[in-house]
Amino acid sequence: MVMIALSLVGLINFEQINNTRTEFTPINAPSREEYAIVENFLQQNGSLFFIHLLIQAKDGGSLLRSAERHELRKIAHELQYDLKVTKNGREYGFTDMCEPYCGKNEAFTTFLKIYDSELRKPTYPVMDNFGMRTFIGNNIFSVKVNNRTDEVEDFKAAVLNFFIVVKKTDEDLMKMWEKAALKVVASGKYKHLDAGLLSDNLSAEEVQRMGSETAPLLAGSIVFMILFVMLTSFRYERRRSKPWEALVGAIIPVFANISAIGLMSACGLKFQSIVVCTLFLVLAVGCDSVFVMLRAWDVSKCHKDVVTRMAVTMKDAGPSITITSLTNALAFAVDI
């Protein structure tokens, strides 16, 4: 109990981290090295965030139809220039946070303008913009081209890339803009488009939301598990019932979970919401040993001497509990 109490003190430093890019990819993953190269190459002054807007037609058809093209221009313009958020009485838009990457979507808007001009069709993946060759392969996908001229005849998906650079103290500003952009995308005002945002922050929020929704279910599961263990410990002969022993055995895994989280927090390790479901797994594994022990005690009832009876109980239950515990320890150690 003293150890548990000391572990609870560590919960004062409890923090969560749910960044899918940094926490849920192997340390030696190629993506980590590639991201570090990108950061070094871009040499941004502050924290760099990537937000991607994925767009397709609601019916899955071409985005070069008149209505779809019109809404593509509108949503691109709204997010880049019209959408504002307020912090400390000042309004901020994408153009206030994008330097030096504000022109990442210029190729796409130029592509639409050239197509609307009807003077000529743009080519793919590089188009000619009045003598300047511009790469558009990062913005349009599922492209159908004329095999002879490389002119774009159709495309069914588009991606707008928003690179935001803010200081560490202003990361909340980026999140505010991101949430505002998400509301615009989900508002339904663009009736011909089906769009969605993708970013590390949104993925992290989704993971955290999943953990937050799972936590109340975990509490109910713990109560149900404890009641189940206690009720199944009752016997027809009252003196053979062991509800209090069952209760203690069921609570020990709960204390183990609390102690583990407390010690991790005390050591500065942040909690990941995605592992909430594993807490119930630990509880189930712990209760398994309770059933084995109580059953072994029941079987040893022929021995009157308590010491002898306990020895027989441990002889029967010990190997099973040891093998199960070692197997689970090894499984958890290798993240199975």
GIBELSUL-V901515 format. One record per residue. N is the residue number from 1. RES is the residue in one small letter. SS is DSSP state (a for helix, b for strand, c for the rest). PHI is phi as a letter, one per 40 degrees, with the letter a starting at -180 (* if undefined). NEAR is the number of other C-alpha atoms within 8 Angstrom. Layout:
BEGIN
N & RES & SS & PHI & NEAR
N & RES & SS & PHI & NEAR
END
This chain:
BEGIN
1 & m & c & * & 4
2 & v & a & c & 5
3 & m & a & c & 7
4 & i & a & c & 10
5 & a & a & c & 8
6 & l & a & c & 8
7 & s & a & c & 15
8 & l & a & c & 12
9 & v & a & c & 9
10 & g & a & c & 14
11 & l & a & c & 12
12 & i & a & c & 8
13 & n & a & c & 8
14 & f & c & c & 11
15 & e & c & a & 8
16 & q & b & b & 8
17 & i & c & a & 10
18 & n & c & b & 12
19 & n & c & c & 11
20 & t & a & c & 10
21 & r & a & c & 7
22 & t & a & c & 7
23 & e & a & b & 8
24 & f & c & b & 7
25 & t & c & b & 8
26 & p & c & d & 5
27 & i & c & d & 5
28 & n & c & c & 6
29 & a & c & c & 8
30 & p & a & d & 6
31 & s & a & c & 6
32 & r & a & c & 10
33 & e & a & c & 9
34 & e & a & c & 8
35 & y & a & c & 8
36 & a & a & c & 8
37 & i & a & c & 8
38 & v & a & c & 8
39 & e & a & c & 10
40 & n & a & c & 7
41 & f & a & c & 6
42 & l & a & c & 6
43 & q & c & f & 6
44 & q & c & c & 9
45 & n & c & c & 7
46 & g & c & h & 8
47 & s & b & c & 10
48 & l & b & b & 10
49 & f & b & b & 8
50 & f & b & b & 10
51 & i & b & b & 13
52 & h & b & b & 11
53 & l & b & b & 12
54 & l & b & c & 12
55 & i & b & b & 11
56 & q & b & a & 13
57 & a & b & c & 14
58 & k & c & c & 9
59 & d & c & c & 5
60 & g & c & g & 7
61 & g & c & c & 8
62 & s & c & c & 10
63 & l & c & c & 12
64 & l & c & c & 8
65 & r & c & c & 7
66 & s & a & d & 6
67 & a & a & c & 7
68 & e & a & c & 13
69 & r & a & c & 11
70 & h & a & c & 8
71 & e & a & c & 11
72 & l & a & c & 9
73 & r & a & c & 10
74 & k & a & c & 8
75 & i & a & c & 9
76 & a & a & c & 10
77 & h & a & c & 9
78 & e & a & c & 9
79 & l & a & c & 10
80 & q & a & c & 10
81 & y & a & b & 9
82 & d & a & c & 8
83 & l & c & c & 12
84 & k & b & b & 9
85 & v & b & b & 11
86 & t & b & b & 8
87 & k & b & a & 8
88 & n & c & f & 4
89 & g & c & g & 5
90 & r & b & b & 6
91 & e & b & c & 8
92 & y & b & b & 11
93 & g & b & b & 13
94 & f & a & d & 13
95 & t & a & c & 10
96 & d & a & c & 7
97 & m & c & b & 10
98 & c & c & b & 12
99 & e & c & d & 9
100 & p & c & c & 5
101 & y & c & b & 8
102 & c & c & c & 10
103 & g & c & c & 6
104 & k & c & c & 9
105 & n & c & b & 11
106 & e & a & c & 7
107 & a & a & c & 12
108 & f & a & c & 11
109 & t & a & c & 10
110 & t & a & c & 9
111 & f & a & d & 11
112 & l & a & c & 10
113 & k & a & c & 8
114 & i & a & c & 12
115 & y & a & c & 11
116 & d & a & c & 6
117 & s & a & c & 7
118 & e & c & g & 7
119 & l & c & c & 6
120 & r & c & a & 7
121 & k & c & c & 9
122 & p & c & c & 11
123 & t & b & c & 12
124 & y & c & b & 12
125 & p & c & c & 7
126 & v & b & b & 10
127 & m & b & b & 12
128 & d & b & c & 10
129 & n & b & b & 8
130 & f & c & f & 4
131 & g & c & g & 5
132 & m & b & b & 6
133 & r & b & c & 8
134 & t & b & b & 9
135 & f & b & c & 10
136 & i & c & b & 13
137 & g & c & c & 9
138 & n & c & c & 7
139 & n & c & b & 12
140 & i & b & b & 13
141 & f & b & b & 10
142 & s & b & f & 7
143 & v & b & c & 10
144 & k & b & b & 8
145 & v & b & b & 11
146 & n & c & c & 9
147 & n & c & c & 6
148 & r & c & c & 4
149 & t & c & b & 6
150 & d & c & g & 9
151 & e & b & c & 11
152 & v & b & c & 13
153 & e & b & b & 8
154 & d & b & a & 10
155 & f & b & a & 14
156 & k & b & b & 14
157 & a & b & a & 12
158 & a & b & b & 11
159 & v & b & b & 11
160 & l & b & b & 11
161 & n & b & b & 11
162 & f & b & b & 12
163 & f & b & c & 12
164 & i & b & b & 14
165 & v & b & b & 13
166 & v & b & b & 13
167 & k & c & c & 9
168 & k & a & d & 7
169 & t & a & c & 6
170 & d & a & b & 8
171 & e & a & c & 10
172 & d & a & c & 7
173 & l & a & c & 9
174 & m & a & c & 10
175 & k & a & c & 9
176 & m & a & c & 9
177 & w & a & c & 13
178 & e & a & c & 9
179 & k & a & c & 8
180 & a & a & c & 10
181 & a & a & c & 10
182 & l & a & c & 10
183 & k & a & c & 8
184 & v & a & c & 9
185 & v & a & c & 11
186 & a & a & c & 8
187 & s & c & c & 7
188 & g & c & g & 7
189 & k & c & c & 5
190 & y & c & b & 10
191 & k & c & c & 7
192 & h & c & c & 10
193 & l & b & b & 12
194 & d & b & b & 10
195 & a & b & b & 10
196 & g & b & a & 10
197 & l & b & c & 10
198 & l & b & b & 10
199 & s & b & a & 10
200 & d & a & c & 11
201 & n & a & c & 8
202 & l & a & c & 8
203 & s & a & c & 11
204 & a & a & c & 12
205 & e & a & c & 9
206 & e & a & c & 8
207 & v & a & c & 11
208 & q & a & c & 12
209 & r & a & c & 8
210 & m & a & c & 10
211 & g & a & c & 13
212 & s & a & c & 9
213 & e & a & c & 8
214 & t & a & c & 10
215 & a & a & d & 9
216 & p & a & c & 8
217 & l & a & c & 8
218 & l & a & c & 12
219 & a & a & c & 8
220 & g & a & c & 8
221 & s & a & c & 9
222 & i & a & c & 10
223 & v & a & c & 8
224 & f & a & c & 8
225 & m & a & c & 10
226 & i & a & c & 11
227 & l & a & c & 8
228 & f & a & c & 8
229 & v & a & c & 13
230 & m & a & c & 13
231 & l & a & c & 8
232 & t & c & c & 6
233 & s & c & c & 11
234 & f & c & c & 11
235 & r & c & b & 7
236 & y & c & c & 6
237 & e & c & c & 6
238 & r & a & d & 7
239 & r & a & c & 4
240 & r & a & c & 9
241 & s & c & c & 10
242 & k & c & b & 10
243 & p & a & c & 10
244 & w & a & c & 7
245 & e & a & c & 7
246 & a & a & c & 13
247 & l & a & c & 11
248 & v & a & c & 8
249 & g & a & c & 11
250 & a & a & c & 15
251 & i & a & c & 9
252 & i & a & d & 9
253 & p & a & c & 12
254 & v & a & c & 9
255 & f & a & c & 9
256 & a & a & c & 8
257 & n & a & c & 10
258 & i & a & c & 11
259 & s & a & c & 12
260 & a & a & c & 9
261 & i & a & c & 11
262 & g & a & c & 14
263 & l & a & c & 12
264 & m & a & c & 12
265 & s & a & c & 16
266 & a & a & c & 14
267 & c & c & c & 7
268 & g & c & g & 7
269 & l & c & c & 8
270 & k & c & c & 10
271 & f & b & c & 11
272 & q & c & b & 10
273 & s & a & d & 13
274 & i & a & c & 10
275 & v & a & c & 8
276 & v & a & d & 12
277 & c & a & c & 10
278 & t & a & c & 7
279 & l & a & c & 10
280 & f & a & c & 11
281 & l & a & c & 8
282 & v & a & c & 10
283 & l & a & c & 12
284 & a & a & c & 9
285 & v & a & c & 8
286 & g & a & c & 12
287 & c & a & c & 12
288 & d & a & d & 8
289 & s & a & c & 9
290 & v & a & c & 11
291 & f & a & c & 9
292 & v & a & c & 11
293 & m & a & c & 11
294 & l & a & c & 11
295 & r & a & c & 8
296 & a & a & c & 13
297 & w & a & c & 11
298 & d & a & c & 8
299 & v & a & c & 8
300 & s & a & c & 10
301 & k & a & c & 8
302 & c & a & c & 5
303 & h & c & c & 8
304 & k & c & c & 7
305 & d & c & c & 6
306 & v & a & c & 7
307 & v & a & c & 6
308 & t & a & c & 9
309 & r & a & c & 13
310 & m & a & c & 9
311 & a & a & c & 8
312 & v & a & c & 10
313 & t & a & d & 14
314 & m & a & c & 10
315 & k & a & c & 8
316 & d & a & c & 9
317 & a & a & c & 11
318 & g & a & d & 9
319 & p & a & d & 8
320 & s & a & c & 9
321 & i & a & c & 10
322 & t & a & c & 8
323 & i & a & c & 8
324 & t & a & c & 8
325 & s & a & c & 8
326 & l & a & c & 8
327 & t & a & c & 8
328 & n & a & c & 8
329 & a & a & c & 8
330 & l & a & c & 8
331 & a & a & c & 9
332 & f & a & c & 8
333 & a & a & c & 7
334 & v & c & b & 6
335 & d & c & g & 5
336 & i & c & c & 5
END
